[in-house]
Amino acid sequence: MGSSWLALPSFSSFNTNRFIVRSNSDSYNRTNHSHGIQRRWIDAQFDRSLASQHRFTVASYNILADRNASQHADLYDNIPSRYINWDRRQKILSDELFQWNPDIICLQRRTGDTSDGCAMFWKADKFQALDEESIQYKDIGLRDNVAQLLVFEMRGSNSRRLVVGNIHVLYNPNRGEVKLAQIRFLSSKAQTLSEKWGNAPVILAGDFNSTPESGIYKFLSSSELNIKLYDRKVLSGQKRCRPAQVLGEKKETVGPFNLLDGLLDCWTDEEVKTATGDSKCHLAVHPLKLNSSYATVNGSASTRGFNGEPLATSYHSKFLGTVDYLWYSDGIVPTRVLDTVSISDLLRVGGLPCKKVGSDHLALVSEFSFSVAHNKSTDIDAASPRVDIEEHDLLQS
């Protein structure tokens, strides 16, 4: 995103540019309309004593890089070409983000020197960055993907700190072991940063390329997964989310012995080692205790599905389902989320992008608050190490 297409209010960036742009921020409560698509905020049931000044909003958005849209035009053959045009989409994406006014933005699939990547922005007048880590998965043999981690401190908050991770997990549905390894590595790095900065709460945002019914989701939500109970080629659940399958127009092709097939699926020692870190161990684990903000905040039956997750966060000609999440650890709680939309509304627009949605994904936006227990326990550690944050361009190379 080395250009100036995205102008955000009072934001700094973990990217090629660092800039401050002033803008009116009173549009926080507006809804977004797009040919019948309307998104609304849903409040959580939470302790009303949580101070409003300790709340913050995080957005995660796979923005469909221009190169991806061009190289995979078959996914958008039913979308008017004007909605695919990058000049138009970049304005729509910017308008969407202005409207929701998040304090921290995590973008995936951004355009740069390579086709995929991540970028993170934050409001410089609300957070200061204390530490960071860039993850180039190719350096550890885990394909050409990237992730990033930043440690923030809320200004004027007496050491209320936060670790935010941003990831675009490998797409390939057949490589479940690589997906597990990428998430496991990010979680481990996030835990290390959390401990370094006084057990700061963690948020993991991104496109995880895995559905709520999948083994990958179970791994994230339960912190462990016995991989021998799953076929690695369907571990992400993506193959069951073609629109015809989701809408019931095509019967599921897997038979009654699907579970048995998974049990008997042959994992090589190398694949087991990739997934778990040990070729002799079939249990993949990560150190974080995570919950999904959208699953925590109850939505309506028209927008929510398995595990309370959105029915869909992405829609194109070959996929209709949920792959995007905002995971959080103890120490913070979600106070509200920007609800997604119903399947019927998505069908009405015929696919994404559309008139006022600039990507083939929907942005996830959640407001969080530091919990009371965390507020009391983090007025410490004033001498924690501080690291000067340099500007980075986090790309797949």
N, C-alpha and C positions, 0 to 999 in steps of 0.2 A: 504494500500500500504506500509506496514511496511518493505518490502524488498527493495533492491536497483535496481530494474529492470529499473526504470526511471531515467536516468542521463541527466539532462538538464543544459544548459549553464548558469552559474552564478545565479542559482535559489535558493531561499529559499522556504520553504513549510509550509503551515498551515495544519499540518499532524503529523505523528509520527516522521519524520526525519527532520532535518534542515541541508542542505549541500550546498557546493559550488563546482561546477564542471566547468572547463573551456572547451570551445569548439569553433571551428570556426563557425562564424555566418554569413558568406557571402552567405549562400544558400537561403536567404530570397525570392528571385525572381524565384526560380526554380519551375517548374510545376511537378505535381505528375501523373505518368502514371501507369495504372493497367488494362491490358487486354482491351485497348481502352478507359479507364477512364482517362480523363485529366482535371485537375482543373487549373483555371487561375484567376489571380487577375483582378477585375473590379474597375476602379476608379470612384469615385463619382464626381459630379459637386459641388465644394465647393470653398470658398474664398481662393485663392492661397496665400494670405498674412499670413495665419495661419502658424506659425513657425514650421518647421520640428522637432525642438528639443522638442516641446510640444506634439508630436504624440506618440502613444503607441498602441500596438496590443494585443487583447484579444482573446483567443481560448476557446471554449466550446466543450466538447467531452464526450459523453456517451461511455465508453470504453468496455462495455460488460464484466462484471466480469466473471472469469472462472467458478465460481459456477453457475451463471445464464445460461451460455452456456451448462453446463452439465445437469442441472435440466430441461431445456426446449429444449432438443435435437430435438424434433419434429419441431421446428421452423427452423432448419438448416439441414433437412434431404436431401436437394439437394446440400449442400455445401460439397466439399471434406474434409475429416476429418483432413487433414494436415492444412487446413485453420482455423480450430477451435482450434487446439492445442495451449494451452496458451504459451508455450515456444516460439513458432513461432510468435504468435500474439503480445506478449509484445515487441518483437524486432521491429515489424512493427509499432506498436503504437509509440514507441520511435523515430523511423526513421521519421514518419510523423510529429511529433512535432518538432524535430530538423529542418526539412526542412522548416517549416513555421515560426520558430523562434519567437514565441509570447513572449511578456513581462509578461503577466499574463495568467495562464492556470487554467481553471475550469473543473474538471473531475467529472463525475457522474458514478454510478454503479461500484465503485471500490471494489476490493476484500479485505476482512479483516476478523474479527471475525464473521461478519454477511454478508448477501448476497448483501446488497446495502449500499451505502454511498456516500460521497462527499469528494473531496480533492482539495486544491487550492495551486498553486505554483506561484512564481513571481521572476523576476530578481532582486537580491539584490543590484546590482549596478545601477538600474534604479528607484526602488521604495523602500521606507521603510514603514513598517506597523505601524500604529498609534493606531489602536483600532480594536476590533473584537467582534463578537457575534456568538455563536453556538446555533442553534435551534434544539431541540429534540422534534418533533411534538407529540410524545407519551406522553410527560409531560403535554400537554394541550388537550389530548384526540383526537388528529387528526392523528391517525394511526402511524405506525412505520417507518416514514420517517424522513429525516433530511434536514437541509439547513445551510448555513454559510454566514456570512457577514464579510468583512474586509474593513477597511479604510486605504487607501494608500496616501502617499505623494510622488510626483515625486522629486527625488533628484536634488538639484540645481535649482528648479523651482519656488522659492519664494512663497511657500504655495499653490501650485496647487494640490488639493486633490481630492480624488475619492473614492466612496463607491462601492464595488463590491459584489454582492450577487450570490450565487451558489445554485441551487436547483434541486432535482430530485423529481418531483411531483408524487403523488400516481398514479400507473398504472390503477387500476380498473376502466373500462369505466363506470360502473354503479354508481359510487360515485362522481357525479359532485359537490355535496355540499362540500365534503371534499377537492376536488381540489381547489375550490374557497376559502375555508377557509385557506388552506396552503399558497396560493398566497397572499391573503389579509394580513395574519399575517407577511409574509416576507416583503411585501411592506411597512407595517406600521413600522416595525423595521428598514428598510432601510431609511425611511424618518426621523426617530428619530436620527439615526446616522448622516445623512446628515445635519440636523439642528445643531447638536452638534458640527460639524466640519465646520462651516461657510457656510452652504448650498452647500456642495460638490455635484457635479453631481453623478448620480447613474447609474450603469449597473447591470442588472439582467440577468444572464446567466443560461442555463440549459436545461434539458429535462422536458418540461412542460406537456407531455403526453396529448396534445390537438392540434387539427389541425387548420389551418388558417380560415376555414369556421365555426368554433365552437363559442359557447357562451363564452367559457373561453378566447379565443383569443380576442373577442370583449371586454370582461371585462378588459383585460390587456391594450388594445389599447385605450379604451375610458374612463377608470377609473371607470366605473360603469356598472351594469347589472341588469335589472329587471328579476329576476329569474322566475317569474310566466309566462313569455313568453316562457319558455323552459322546456322540460322534462329533469330532472336531470340525467336520465340514458343515454341520448345521448348528454349531455351538452359539452362533450369533442370532439365529432366528430370522435372518433377512430373507431366506428363500421362501418363507411362507407369507410374504407380504406383497406379492404381486396384486395389483388392484382387483383382478378377477377373483382371486382367492379370498381376499378380504371381504369383497362384496357378495360372496357366495355364488358367483357365476361359474366357478370351476371347483370341482370337488378336490379335496385334499388328496394328493397322490400317494402319501405315505400309508402303509398298511398297518394292521393291528400289531405287527411285530416291530414297530418303530423303536420302542424302548430296548427290545432285545438286540436289534441291529446296533443300537448305540453301545450296549454293553459289550458286544462282540467286535466292535470296530477296532481295528488294529492301530494303536498308537506306536510309532517307532520310539526308540530310546531318545533320539534327538528331539522329536516332537514333545515328548514328556519333559525333557530337560528345558526346552524353550518355555513351555507352559508353566512349570512349577519351579524351575531353577535347579532341579535334581532329577536325574534320569531314573532314580530308584524310588522316587516319591510321587504318588498320584494325587496328592492334595495340594492344590494351588491356594495360597493364602496372601492376604495383604494386611497391613498393620492398622488400617483406619476403621473406625466404626461410623458408617455412612448411612444417611437417609436421603431420600429424594424429596426436594421441596414440593414438587407437584403432587407426589403421592401423599405427602403429609397434609397438604391443604385440600380438603374435600371439594371436588368440583361437581358439575351436573352430570347426569347419566348420558347426556347428549355429547359430552366432550371427553369423558373419561372411560377407560377400559380396564384391562388387566392390571392388578396391583395398584389401581387408582391413578395410573399414569395417563397422559393424554392418549386419545385414540390415534392421533396422527400428528407428527411434527414435520413430516416430509411427504410430498406428493408429486410424482411425475408418472410417466406412462408405464414404468416398470416397478414402481414401489408406492405403497400407501401404508404408512405406519409410523411408529415412534422410534427414534434412534438418538434423540438429543435429551440431555438431562442436566440438572443442577443438583449435585450431591453436596451434602454438608455434614459436618461432624458435630460432636458435643461442643457446647460453648456458645452456639448461636441457634436461633430458631427462626423459621420463616413466619412472617407476619401477614403476608399476602402474596399472591401470584397473579400474573396476567394470564387469564385462562386462554386456552387454545380455541379451536372452532370445531363444530360438528362435522361429521363425515358428509352429511347432506349439503352443508354450506360449501365444503371443498368440491363436491361433485358439481355443485351449481356453477362454480367458476371454471370448472373443467381442467384444473391443474394449476400448478405454481411454476414460475412467477405469474402474477396477475396484475390488475390495474394498480393496486396499492400495496402489494406484497412483492418485495424486490428480489426474492430468492425462491428456490424450490423447497426451502425449509421455512418453518415459522420460528421466530425468535422466542426464546424462553426468558422471562423476566420475573425475578423474585425479589421481594423486599425481605430483609433479615434484620434481626436485632440481636445484640449480644445478650445472652441470658443473664438473669440476676446473679446466679452463682458465679458466672464468669466475670461479671462486672466487679464483684467483691474480691475475687481472687487475683485479678490482673493489675491491681494498683501496686505493682512491684516491678523489680527487674529494670530499674531505671538505667542501670549500667550495662545493659545488654549490648553486644557488639553492633555497630552500625556500619553498613557497607554502602559506599557511594554507587549509585545505580548509573551505569552507562547506557546509552541508547543502543539497542540491538535490532537487527532485522532478522526475525526468526523464520527462516524459510527452509523448505526441503531443497537440498542442493544435489 
